[in-house]
Amino acid sequence: MAEMVKLFVNGQEVAVEQGKNLIDALKVVGIEIPHFCYHPALGADGNCRMCLVGIEDGRPPLVPACKTPAMEGMKVLLDAEHIKKIQHDVLELELINHPIDCPVCDQAGECTLQDYYMTYSLDDSRRGVEPVKKGKRMDLGCGVVHDQERCVLCARCVRFTRQITRTGELGIVNRSDEARVAIFPGKPLDNRYALNIVDICPVGAMTSSDFRFRQRVWFLKKDEGICHGCSKGCNIYIDHHREKYKDDMIYRFRARTNLQVNGYFICDEGRLSYHRENENRQSQTRVDGGVVGFEEGIKAFRSRLDTARKPLMLLSADCTLEQMWAVKRIANLYGAGLSGYSDASVLPGDGDDYLIQDDKAANRKGLELLGIDSSKESFMAALQDADLLVNFNNDLFFSNINDELRPLLDSKECIAVCSHARKLFEKAAIIIPTASYSEYGGTIVNGDGVLQLFRKAVTKNDDPHDILEITRLLGGAIVDAARAWPGIRQSVAVLSAVQPEQIPAEGLKLQSSEEPHVGS
């Protein structure tokens, strides 16, 4: 455990972690030091001077908080008049050429400059000359649009491309009023994490072409979620809004800090995967080509299961632990085979050494923990003998490695429980629509063995049923996620002491040395 020290802030004694810079150390105890250029993932740059604080009896008496470690007995001044003047003067400098276009700026409502003006300034402009004209709507590549006139030259974006992606596409050119963030000639942004620049920009200088002018941020409801784009399980904010009489819509995913999983960032592909949550959704229940009510579809589903000689159930590796357990139970109830075969979701060579993984399934570890066979050999053998395939949202054709299965699949009667309309499901005798991951909650285990809990974020006017509810309607005993856990704890040793509601916000690292599967 980190050593704690006592210091004084405006005469008030506080205990903070020794060695942390003052911005981070005091933030833990609820004291904000204003800053632009500092970011915990990028380190201290010290160029904005907004975080200058006084040190009583210190040498020097003024220090940048981003570069000053907390020490025992330190006396920090934040509300002294000379500190307030520094903050006021830095803000005035930043605002001299800054356009007053908050009503049309995407960052309005999330803008650090806007917040600091309201907190530390509120003064009228003293500018008596025309502002310096700078570039607008500059396409930097990878969906990043730059408005130079809003930029405060904090250099976070520049340091991101040099320290995090190590691609170095951005730089600050020229000096004084002519200083600009720019790309090198003919070298636009070209990396898979570029849209993080939009997140870390403290003002509205960097915007996303995907989100630009689509929604006002103060209308958005911001819920916590887990990206299902790959086995990393990056933590995200799901920003969504329901307009009157319309369905709830997701407008963007943003990175949510989790130092055990993804740090401060997410990849662009995962960020933009919210489109898949909105588009091409399976909304109709269909039986033998005709549209029917959901209850009628479930009735037909049960009837086909009852009469099947040898049914086979196929699980998606994106399902939650609770959903997997419920399907495993329902497979036992109907005497069905069970497979988690999902090799198509592995794209060899697509991953990198940072966040992006080859495996595009969110919970393959869950299949392993629950002892669900995922091998191609066993799936092929079971499929050959099966007379009914029940597919729980498994996209066997996510990649083209399973093309040889098409004739065999076409020869089998299929029931599809699916969240999205895909060609794989078009020929199914019965199609049951189900919820996607932003519309339910549960637990998943990422590729590094971190157990994470996420909750429902999006509510539709006509809320789709999730797989848990569908298994209950088929006669299963698991009525909700909580009811799945007694069986999971009993069957999986590494999860025997887990209480889902007590899983830490950063997730729970499972001990891989323990034997996970004990029985069914």
C-alpha positions as CSV (number, residue, x, y, z in Angstrom):
1,M,0.0,0.0,0.0
2,A,1.2,3.5,-0.9
3,E,2.6,5.6,1.9
4,M,0.4,8.4,3.0
5,V,1.6,11.9,4.0
6,K,-0.2,14.9,5.6
7,L,-0.1,18.2,4.0
8,F,-2.1,21.5,4.2
9,V,-4.3,23.0,1.5
10,N,-5.4,26.5,2.3
11,G,-4.6,25.7,5.9
12,Q,-6.7,22.5,6.0
13,E,-4.9,19.3,6.7
14,V,-5.4,16.4,4.3
15,A,-3.8,13.0,3.9
16,V,-2.7,12.0,0.4
17,E,-0.5,9.5,-1.3
18,Q,3.2,10.4,-1.1
19,G,5.0,11.1,-4.4
20,K,1.9,11.6,-6.5
21,N,1.8,15.0,-8.3
22,L,-0.5,17.5,-6.6
23,I,-3.2,17.4,-9.2
24,D,-3.8,13.7,-8.8
25,A,-3.1,13.5,-5.1
26,L,-5.6,16.2,-4.2
27,K,-8.2,15.0,-6.7
28,V,-8.6,11.9,-4.6
29,V,-9.7,14.0,-1.6
30,G,-12.0,16.1,-3.7
31,I,-9.8,19.2,-4.3
32,E,-9.5,20.3,-7.9
33,I,-6.5,22.1,-9.3
34,P,-7.4,23.5,-12.8
35,H,-5.2,22.3,-15.7
36,F,-5.2,21.9,-19.4
37,C,-2.1,20.2,-20.6
38,Y,-1.7,17.5,-17.9
39,H,-3.3,14.1,-18.4
40,P,-2.5,11.1,-16.2
41,A,-1.8,8.9,-19.3
42,L,0.5,11.5,-20.9
43,G,2.4,12.8,-18.0
44,A,3.2,16.4,-17.1
45,D,4.1,18.9,-19.8
46,G,3.9,22.1,-17.8
47,N,3.1,24.3,-20.8
48,C,-0.3,25.7,-19.9
49,R,0.6,27.2,-16.4
50,M,-3.0,26.9,-15.4
51,C,-2.1,24.6,-12.5
52,L,0.4,27.0,-10.8
53,V,0.0,26.8,-7.1
54,G,1.7,28.6,-4.2
55,I,3.9,26.7,-1.7
56,E,4.1,28.6,1.6
57,D,7.8,28.9,2.7
58,G,8.7,27.0,-0.5
59,R,11.6,27.6,-2.9
60,P,10.4,28.4,-5.4
61,P,7.1,29.8,-4.0
62,L,5.2,29.1,-7.3
63,V,5.2,25.6,-8.8
64,P,3.2,23.8,-11.5
65,A,1.1,21.2,-9.6
66,C,1.4,18.7,-12.4
67,K,5.2,18.4,-11.8
68,T,5.2,18.8,-8.0
69,P,5.1,15.6,-5.8
70,A,3.1,15.6,-2.6
71,M,5.4,15.7,0.4
72,E,5.0,15.7,4.2
73,G,4.1,19.0,5.7
74,M,3.8,20.9,2.4
75,K,1.6,24.0,2.6
76,V,-0.3,24.5,-0.6
77,L,-2.1,27.7,-1.4
78,L,-5.0,27.6,-3.9
79,D,-7.2,30.5,-2.9
80,A,-4.6,33.2,-2.3
81,E,-5.1,36.3,-4.4
82,H,-1.9,35.9,-6.4
83,I,-2.9,32.4,-7.3
84,K,-6.3,33.5,-8.4
85,K,-4.7,36.2,-10.5
86,I,-2.5,33.6,-12.3
87,Q,-5.6,31.5,-13.1
88,H,-7.5,34.6,-14.3
89,D,-4.6,35.7,-16.5
90,V,-4.0,32.3,-18.0
91,L,-7.7,32.0,-18.9
92,E,-7.7,35.5,-20.4
93,L,-4.8,34.5,-22.6
94,E,-6.5,31.4,-23.8
95,L,-9.7,33.3,-24.5
96,I,-8.2,36.2,-26.4
97,N,-8.6,34.5,-29.8
98,H,-11.1,31.8,-28.8
99,P,-14.4,32.1,-30.7
100,I,-17.6,32.5,-28.7
101,D,-19.3,29.7,-30.5
102,C,-20.4,27.6,-27.6
103,P,-24.0,27.2,-28.9
104,V,-22.7,25.3,-32.0
105,C,-19.7,23.6,-30.5
106,D,-19.9,19.9,-29.9
107,Q,-17.8,20.2,-26.7
108,A,-20.3,22.6,-25.1
109,G,-21.4,21.0,-21.8
110,E,-18.2,19.0,-21.6
111,C,-15.7,21.8,-22.2
112,T,-12.9,22.4,-19.6
113,L,-12.4,26.0,-20.8
114,Q,-16.1,26.7,-20.5
115,D,-16.2,25.2,-17.0
116,Y,-13.0,27.1,-15.9
117,Y,-14.4,30.4,-17.2
118,M,-17.5,30.0,-15.1
119,T,-15.5,29.0,-12.1
120,Y,-12.4,31.2,-12.2
121,S,-13.2,34.2,-14.4
122,L,-16.6,35.4,-15.5
123,D,-14.9,38.6,-16.7
124,D,-15.8,40.5,-19.9
125,S,-13.3,40.4,-22.8
126,R,-10.8,43.4,-23.0
127,R,-9.8,42.6,-26.5
128,G,-9.7,45.7,-28.7
129,V,-8.4,44.2,-31.9
130,E,-9.7,41.6,-34.4
131,P,-8.9,38.0,-33.3
132,V,-6.3,36.0,-35.1
133,K,-7.9,33.9,-37.9
134,K,-7.1,30.2,-37.9
135,G,-8.2,27.2,-39.8
136,K,-11.6,25.5,-39.4
137,R,-13.0,22.1,-40.2
138,M,-9.6,20.7,-41.0
139,D,-9.7,17.0,-41.8
140,L,-6.8,15.4,-39.9
141,G,-7.7,11.9,-40.9
142,C,-9.3,8.9,-39.2
143,G,-12.5,10.9,-38.6
144,V,-10.8,13.7,-36.5
145,V,-11.9,17.2,-37.5
146,H,-9.8,20.1,-36.1
147,D,-10.9,23.7,-35.5
148,Q,-7.6,25.5,-34.9
149,E,-9.2,28.7,-33.5
150,R,-10.5,26.8,-30.5
151,C,-7.2,25.2,-29.7
152,V,-5.5,26.1,-26.4
153,L,-2.2,24.4,-27.5
154,C,-2.2,22.0,-24.5
155,A,-0.4,19.5,-26.8
156,R,-2.3,16.5,-25.4
157,C,-3.0,15.3,-29.0
158,V,0.6,15.7,-30.0
159,R,1.8,13.7,-27.0
160,F,-0.8,11.0,-27.6
161,T,0.5,10.3,-31.1
162,R,4.0,10.2,-29.8
163,Q,3.7,8.4,-26.5
164,I,0.7,6.1,-27.0
165,T,0.4,5.2,-30.6
166,R,4.0,6.1,-31.4
167,T,3.0,7.2,-34.9
168,G,3.8,10.9,-34.4
169,E,1.5,12.4,-37.0
170,L,0.8,15.6,-35.1
171,G,3.0,18.5,-34.2
172,I,2.8,22.2,-33.1
173,V,4.2,24.4,-35.9
174,N,5.2,28.1,-35.7
175,R,5.2,30.3,-32.6
176,S,3.2,32.9,-30.7
177,D,-0.1,33.7,-32.4
178,E,0.9,31.7,-35.4
179,A,1.3,28.4,-33.4
180,R,-1.0,25.6,-34.7
181,V,-1.5,21.9,-34.2
182,A,-1.1,20.4,-37.6
183,I,-0.3,17.2,-39.4
184,F,2.9,16.9,-41.4
185,P,2.4,17.5,-45.2
186,G,0.7,14.6,-46.8
187,K,0.8,12.6,-43.5
188,P,-2.7,12.5,-42.0
189,L,-3.6,10.6,-38.9
190,D,-3.2,6.9,-39.6
191,N,-3.6,4.8,-36.5
192,R,-6.3,2.6,-34.9
193,Y,-6.7,4.8,-31.8
194,A,-6.9,8.3,-33.3
195,L,-10.4,9.2,-32.1
196,N,-9.1,9.2,-28.5
197,I,-7.7,12.6,-29.4
198,V,-11.2,13.9,-29.4
199,D,-11.7,12.5,-25.9
200,I,-8.6,14.0,-24.4
201,C,-8.9,17.4,-26.0
202,P,-10.1,19.7,-23.1
203,V,-11.9,22.1,-25.5
204,G,-13.8,21.8,-28.8
205,A,-10.7,21.9,-31.0
206,M,-10.8,18.2,-31.9
207,T,-14.1,16.8,-32.9
208,S,-15.3,13.5,-34.4
209,S,-16.8,13.6,-37.9
210,D,-19.0,10.7,-36.8
211,F,-20.6,12.6,-33.8
212,R,-20.1,16.2,-35.0
213,F,-23.5,18.2,-34.8
214,R,-25.5,15.0,-34.2
215,Q,-26.6,15.6,-30.7
216,R,-26.2,18.0,-27.8
217,V,-24.2,16.4,-25.0
218,W,-26.5,17.7,-22.2
219,F,-29.4,15.6,-23.7
220,L,-27.3,12.4,-23.5
221,K,-27.7,9.9,-20.8
222,K,-24.3,8.5,-20.0
223,D,-24.2,4.9,-18.7
224,E,-21.3,2.6,-18.0
225,G,-20.8,-0.4,-20.2
226,I,-18.3,-2.9,-21.5
227,C,-17.2,-3.0,-25.2
228,H,-18.0,-6.3,-26.8
229,G,-15.8,-5.7,-29.9
230,C,-13.1,-8.1,-28.8
231,S,-11.8,-10.1,-25.9
232,K,-10.2,-7.1,-24.2
233,G,-13.5,-6.0,-22.7
234,C,-12.6,-2.3,-22.7
235,N,-14.6,-0.1,-20.3
236,I,-16.8,2.5,-22.1
237,Y,-19.5,5.1,-21.5
238,I,-22.6,4.4,-23.6
239,D,-24.1,7.8,-24.4
240,H,-27.7,7.6,-25.6
241,H,-30.9,9.6,-25.9
242,R,-34.5,8.9,-26.5
243,E,-36.4,11.6,-28.4
244,K,-40.1,11.9,-27.8
245,Y,-42.1,8.9,-29.2
246,K,-38.9,7.5,-30.7
247,D,-36.6,4.6,-29.7
248,D,-33.6,5.1,-27.4
249,M,-30.6,5.6,-29.7
250,I,-26.9,5.3,-28.9
251,Y,-24.9,8.3,-30.3
252,R,-21.4,7.4,-29.2
253,F,-19.1,5.2,-27.1
254,R,-16.4,6.9,-25.1
255,A,-13.4,5.4,-23.2
256,R,-14.0,4.9,-19.5
257,T,-10.9,4.6,-17.3
258,N,-10.0,1.1,-16.0
259,L,-6.3,0.8,-15.2
260,Q,-6.6,-3.0,-14.9
261,V,-8.2,-3.5,-18.4
262,N,-7.8,-0.7,-20.9
263,G,-6.2,2.2,-19.1
264,Y,-7.6,5.5,-20.4
265,F,-8.3,4.7,-24.0
266,I,-10.2,2.4,-26.5
267,C,-9.6,1.6,-30.1
268,D,-11.5,3.4,-32.9
269,E,-13.2,0.2,-34.1
270,G,-14.7,-0.4,-30.7
271,R,-15.6,3.2,-30.3
272,L,-17.6,3.1,-33.6
273,S,-19.2,-0.3,-32.9
274,Y,-22.2,1.5,-31.4
275,H,-23.5,1.7,-35.0
276,R,-24.0,-2.0,-34.8
277,E,-26.2,-1.6,-31.7
278,N,-28.5,0.7,-33.6
279,E,-28.6,-0.8,-37.1
280,N,-29.8,-4.0,-38.8
281,R,-31.6,-5.2,-35.7
282,Q,-33.9,-8.2,-35.7
283,S,-37.2,-6.9,-34.5
284,Q,-39.8,-9.4,-36.0
285,T,-40.6,-12.8,-34.7
286,R,-41.0,-15.2,-37.6
287,V,-42.3,-18.8,-37.9
288,D,-41.9,-20.6,-41.2
289,G,-41.5,-17.4,-43.1
290,G,-44.5,-15.5,-41.6
291,V,-44.4,-12.7,-39.0
292,V,-46.1,-13.7,-35.7
293,G,-46.3,-12.4,-32.2
294,F,-43.5,-13.1,-29.8
295,E,-45.7,-15.4,-27.6
296,E,-46.7,-17.4,-30.7
297,G,-43.0,-17.7,-31.7
298,I,-42.1,-19.1,-28.3
299,K,-44.9,-21.6,-28.4
300,A,-43.6,-22.8,-31.8
301,F,-40.1,-22.9,-30.4
302,R,-41.1,-25.2,-27.6
303,S,-43.1,-27.4,-29.9
304,R,-40.1,-27.9,-32.2
305,L,-37.8,-28.7,-29.3
306,D,-40.3,-31.2,-27.8
307,T,-40.5,-33.1,-31.1
308,A,-36.8,-32.9,-32.1
309,R,-35.0,-36.2,-32.0
310,K,-31.6,-34.8,-31.3
311,P,-31.4,-31.0,-30.9
312,L,-28.1,-29.1,-30.8
313,M,-27.8,-25.7,-29.2
314,L,-25.0,-23.3,-30.3
315,L,-23.9,-20.5,-28.0
316,S,-22.3,-17.2,-28.9
317,A,-19.0,-16.4,-27.2
318,D,-20.4,-12.9,-26.6
319,C,-23.1,-14.2,-24.2
320,T,-22.8,-13.4,-20.5
321,L,-21.9,-16.1,-17.9
322,E,-25.5,-16.0,-16.7
323,Q,-26.9,-16.5,-20.2
324,M,-24.4,-19.3,-20.9
325,W,-25.4,-21.1,-17.7
326,A,-29.1,-20.7,-18.5
327,V,-28.7,-22.2,-22.0
328,K,-26.6,-25.0,-20.5
329,R,-29.4,-25.8,-18.1
330,I,-32.1,-25.6,-20.9
331,A,-29.9,-27.9,-23.1
332,N,-29.9,-30.5,-20.2
333,L,-33.7,-30.1,-19.9
334,Y,-34.3,-30.9,-23.6
335,G,-31.5,-33.5,-23.9
336,A,-29.8,-31.3,-26.4
337,G,-26.2,-31.1,-27.3
338,L,-24.4,-27.9,-26.5
339,S,-21.5,-26.2,-28.3
340,G,-19.7,-22.9,-28.0
341,Y,-17.9,-23.2,-31.4
342,S,-17.0,-19.7,-32.5
343,D,-13.7,-19.9,-34.3
344,A,-15.0,-17.4,-36.9
345,S,-14.7,-14.6,-34.5
346,V,-10.9,-15.0,-34.2
347,L,-9.0,-13.0,-36.8
348,P,-5.3,-14.0,-36.6
349,G,-3.0,-11.1,-37.0
350,D,-5.6,-8.4,-36.5
351,G,-4.6,-7.6,-32.9
352,D,-1.7,-5.5,-31.6
353,D,0.4,-5.3,-28.5
354,Y,-1.8,-2.7,-26.9
355,L,-5.6,-3.1,-26.7
356,I,-6.9,-4.8,-29.9
357,Q,-7.2,-8.5,-29.7
358,D,-7.3,-11.2,-32.4
359,D,-10.3,-12.7,-30.7
360,K,-13.4,-10.6,-31.4
361,A,-15.6,-12.5,-28.9
362,A,-16.2,-10.8,-25.5
363,N,-16.6,-13.9,-23.3
364,R,-14.8,-16.9,-24.7
365,K,-13.2,-17.4,-21.2
366,G,-16.8,-17.9,-19.9
367,L,-17.3,-20.9,-22.2
368,E,-14.1,-22.4,-20.8
369,L,-15.1,-21.7,-17.2
370,L,-18.4,-23.4,-17.6
371,G,-17.0,-26.4,-19.4
372,I,-18.8,-25.8,-22.7
373,D,-17.0,-27.5,-25.6
374,S,-16.0,-25.1,-28.3
375,S,-14.0,-27.3,-30.6
376,K,-14.9,-27.5,-34.3
377,E,-14.6,-31.3,-34.3
378,S,-17.2,-31.8,-31.6
379,F,-19.5,-29.2,-33.2
380,M,-19.2,-30.9,-36.6
381,A,-19.9,-34.3,-35.2
382,A,-22.9,-33.1,-33.2
383,L,-24.3,-31.1,-36.2
384,Q,-24.1,-34.1,-38.5
385,D,-26.3,-36.1,-36.2
386,A,-28.7,-33.3,-35.1
387,D,-32.1,-32.8,-36.6
388,L,-32.6,-29.3,-35.1
389,L,-30.0,-26.5,-34.5
390,V,-30.9,-23.8,-32.0
391,N,-28.5,-20.9,-32.5
392,F,-28.2,-18.4,-29.7
393,N,-26.8,-15.4,-31.5
394,N,-23.7,-17.1,-32.8
395,D,-22.5,-15.6,-36.1
396,L,-20.8,-18.6,-37.7
397,F,-19.9,-16.5,-40.7
398,F,-18.3,-13.5,-38.9
399,S,-15.3,-14.5,-41.0
400,N,-15.1,-16.8,-44.0
401,I,-13.5,-19.8,-42.3
402,N,-16.8,-21.7,-42.0
403,D,-18.0,-21.3,-45.7
404,E,-17.8,-25.1,-46.1
405,L,-20.5,-25.5,-43.4
406,R,-23.2,-23.7,-45.5
407,P,-24.5,-26.8,-47.3
408,L,-24.8,-28.8,-44.0
409,L,-26.4,-25.9,-42.2
410,D,-28.9,-25.5,-45.1
411,S,-29.9,-29.1,-44.7
412,K,-30.8,-28.7,-41.0
413,E,-33.9,-27.1,-39.5
414,C,-32.7,-24.1,-37.6
415,I,-34.1,-21.9,-34.8
416,A,-32.3,-18.5,-34.5
417,V,-32.4,-16.5,-31.3
418,C,-30.7,-13.3,-32.6
419,S,-30.3,-9.7,-31.9
420,H,-29.4,-8.7,-35.5
421,A,-30.6,-9.7,-38.9
422,R,-27.9,-11.7,-40.6
423,K,-27.9,-13.9,-43.7
424,L,-27.1,-16.9,-41.5
425,F,-30.4,-16.6,-39.8
426,E,-32.6,-15.7,-42.9
427,K,-33.4,-19.4,-43.7
428,A,-34.2,-20.3,-40.0
429,A,-37.6,-21.9,-39.6
430,I,-38.2,-19.8,-36.4
431,I,-36.5,-16.5,-35.7
432,I,-36.8,-15.1,-32.1
433,P,-35.5,-11.5,-31.6
434,T,-33.4,-10.9,-28.6
435,A,-31.6,-8.0,-26.8
436,S,-28.1,-6.9,-27.6
437,Y,-25.5,-6.3,-24.9
438,S,-26.3,-2.6,-24.4
439,E,-29.9,-3.7,-23.5
440,Y,-29.1,-6.2,-20.7
441,G,-26.6,-6.7,-17.9
442,G,-24.4,-9.5,-16.7
443,T,-20.8,-10.6,-16.2
444,I,-18.1,-11.5,-18.7
445,V,-14.5,-12.6,-18.4
446,N,-12.0,-11.0,-20.8
447,G,-9.0,-12.6,-22.4
448,D,-6.8,-11.7,-19.5
449,G,-9.1,-13.4,-17.0
450,V,-10.7,-10.3,-15.5
451,L,-14.3,-10.8,-14.5
452,Q,-16.4,-7.7,-15.1
453,L,-19.9,-6.7,-14.4
454,F,-22.0,-4.5,-16.7
455,R,-25.6,-3.3,-16.5
456,K,-28.4,-2.5,-18.8
457,A,-28.0,0.9,-20.5
458,V,-30.5,1.2,-23.3
459,T,-34.3,0.8,-23.0
460,K,-36.4,0.5,-26.1
461,N,-40.1,1.4,-26.4
462,D,-40.7,-2.3,-27.1
463,D,-37.9,-3.8,-25.0
464,P,-36.5,-7.0,-26.6
465,H,-36.3,-10.1,-24.4
466,D,-32.8,-11.2,-23.5
467,I,-31.6,-14.8,-23.7
468,L,-32.2,-15.4,-20.0
469,E,-35.9,-14.5,-20.4
470,I,-36.2,-16.6,-23.5
471,T,-34.8,-19.7,-21.7
472,R,-37.2,-19.1,-18.9
473,L,-40.1,-19.0,-21.3
474,L,-38.8,-22.4,-22.7
475,G,-39.2,-23.9,-19.3
476,G,-35.9,-23.0,-17.7
477,A,-35.5,-22.2,-14.0
478,I,-33.2,-19.2,-14.4
479,V,-35.5,-16.2,-14.2
480,D,-32.8,-13.6,-13.9
481,A,-29.1,-13.1,-13.6
482,A,-29.0,-13.4,-9.8
483,R,-30.7,-16.9,-10.0
484,A,-27.9,-18.2,-12.2
485,W,-25.2,-17.6,-9.7
486,P,-25.8,-20.3,-7.1
487,G,-25.3,-22.9,-9.8
488,I,-22.3,-21.1,-11.3
489,R,-20.7,-20.9,-7.9
490,Q,-21.3,-24.5,-7.2
491,S,-19.9,-25.7,-10.5
492,V,-16.9,-23.4,-11.1
493,A,-14.3,-23.4,-8.3
494,V,-12.7,-20.1,-9.3
495,L,-16.1,-18.4,-9.1
496,S,-17.2,-20.1,-5.9
497,A,-16.8,-17.0,-3.7
498,V,-18.0,-14.4,-6.3
499,Q,-20.9,-12.1,-5.4
500,P,-21.7,-10.3,-8.7
501,E,-22.8,-7.1,-7.0
502,Q,-19.5,-6.9,-5.1
503,I,-17.3,-7.2,-8.2
504,P,-15.0,-4.1,-8.0
505,A,-15.5,-1.3,-10.6
506,E,-12.1,-2.3,-12.2
507,G,-13.1,-6.0,-12.4
508,L,-11.9,-9.0,-10.5
509,K,-8.7,-10.8,-11.7
510,L,-9.4,-14.5,-11.5
511,Q,-6.7,-16.9,-10.3
512,S,-5.8,-18.9,-13.4
513,S,-3.9,-21.4,-11.2
514,E,-7.1,-22.8,-9.8
515,E,-9.0,-25.6,-11.6
516,P,-12.1,-23.8,-12.9
517,H,-14.5,-26.6,-13.9
518,V,-15.6,-29.0,-11.3
519,G,-18.9,-30.3,-12.6
520,S,-22.1,-29.5,-14.4
